[in-house]
Amino acid sequence: MKIHDVHLKIPPITKFNQLDKGKICKRKLSPKRRIVELGLKDLDHCLHLNKVALNGLWTKPQWATELKSSSRLCFGIFEEKNILALSSGWIITNNIDITAIAVDPCRRREGLGRSILTKLIKESILLNVEKANLEVSEANLAARKFYNSMGFIETGYRKNYFKDGSGAYILSLYIS
């Protein structure tokens, strides 16, 4: 079915807490690394990671809104004073719309993406969230594979979603 350039699929019900336990990050962060809740004080860190990992996807005002809104969850992984990864999402009733996941390109393949996404999902569960949603570029095969490994399933498609004209797959994870 197609509604306003969104192709919908009825997904099989896959619940986060019923997934293969290997999909949930159990790896402990090195003692030098810590996950913290992000706020306006971290704006410059977010802008830096936005530039190097997301090609400047968001503007400074957009990041400021993300970091100060009470309906958003934002977390970062730091090693000393350097941000290595971040995740953010917007809580809307019983859903979280994941707005950003970013890992420093020099630090990829270290489990940071899995750790920061797991943190976001676990904190969402505490807020009675039932489903996580995100959009990922049709061209970003690595990210699509990663989200699939975390239990996300394709639930739709948005034509011409990104500035460059590429489409986006809508991915969902049922978490309660």
MORAKA-V144159 format. One record per backbone hydrogen bond with DSSP energy under -0.5 kcal/mol. NH is the residue of the N-H (numbers start at 1). CO is the residue of the C=O. E is the energy in kcal/mol with one decimal. If there is no record, write none. Layout:
BEGIN
NH CO E
NH CO E
END
This chain:
BEGIN
3 6 -2.2
6 3 -1.2
7 5 -0.5
7 157 -1.4
8 1 -1.8
8 6 -0.6
9 155 -1.7
11 9 -0.9
14 12 -0.8
16 174 -3.0
18 15 -1.5
19 16 -1.3
23 20 -2.4
24 21 -0.9
26 24 -0.5
33 30 -2.3
34 78 -2.3
36 34 -0.5
36 76 -2.6
38 74 -2.5
42 39 -2.5
43 40 -1.9
46 42 -2.4
47 43 -2.6
48 44 -2.1
49 45 -2.4
50 46 -2.8
51 47 -2.0
52 48 -2.4
53 49 -2.8
54 49 -0.8
54 50 -1.0
55 51 -0.5
56 50 -2.4
57 50 -0.6
63 59 -2.2
64 60 -2.4
65 61 -2.2
66 62 -2.2
67 63 -2.3
68 64 -1.5
69 65 -1.5
72 69 -1.2
73 89 -2.8
75 87 -2.7
76 36 -2.5
77 85 -2.6
78 34 -2.8
78 76 -0.6
79 82 -2.6
80 32 -1.2
82 79 -2.1
84 77 -3.5
85 77 -1.2
86 102 -2.4
87 75 -2.4
88 100 -2.3
89 73 -2.2
90 97 -2.3
91 71 -3.2
91 89 -0.5
92 90 -0.6
92 95 -2.6
95 92 -2.3
96 131 -2.2
97 90 -2.6
98 96 -0.8
98 133 -3.3
99 88 -1.6
99 97 -0.5
100 88 -1.6
102 86 -2.4
104 84 -3.2
107 104 -2.6
108 105 -0.8
110 107 -0.6
115 111 -2.2
116 112 -2.7
117 113 -2.3
118 114 -2.3
119 115 -2.0
120 116 -1.9
121 117 -2.4
122 118 -2.9
123 119 -2.4
124 120 -1.7
125 121 -2.2
126 122 -1.4
127 123 -0.6
127 124 -1.1
128 125 -2.0
129 124 -2.1
130 94 -3.4
131 94 -1.3
132 173 -2.9
133 96 -2.6
134 171 -1.9
136 169 -2.2
138 167 -2.4
140 137 -1.3
141 139 -1.6
144 140 -2.2
145 141 -2.4
146 142 -2.3
147 143 -2.9
148 144 -2.1
149 145 -2.1
150 146 -1.0
150 147 -0.5
151 148 -1.6
152 147 -2.3
153 172 -2.8
155 170 -3.1
156 170 -1.2
157 7 -0.6
158 168 -3.3
159 5 -1.4
159 157 -0.6
161 158 -0.8
161 166 -0.6
162 166 -2.4
165 162 -2.4
168 158 -2.4
169 136 -2.8
170 156 -2.5
171 134 -3.0
171 169 -0.6
172 153 -2.7
173 132 -2.4
174 14 -1.0
175 130 -2.5
175 173 -0.6
176 130 -1.0
END
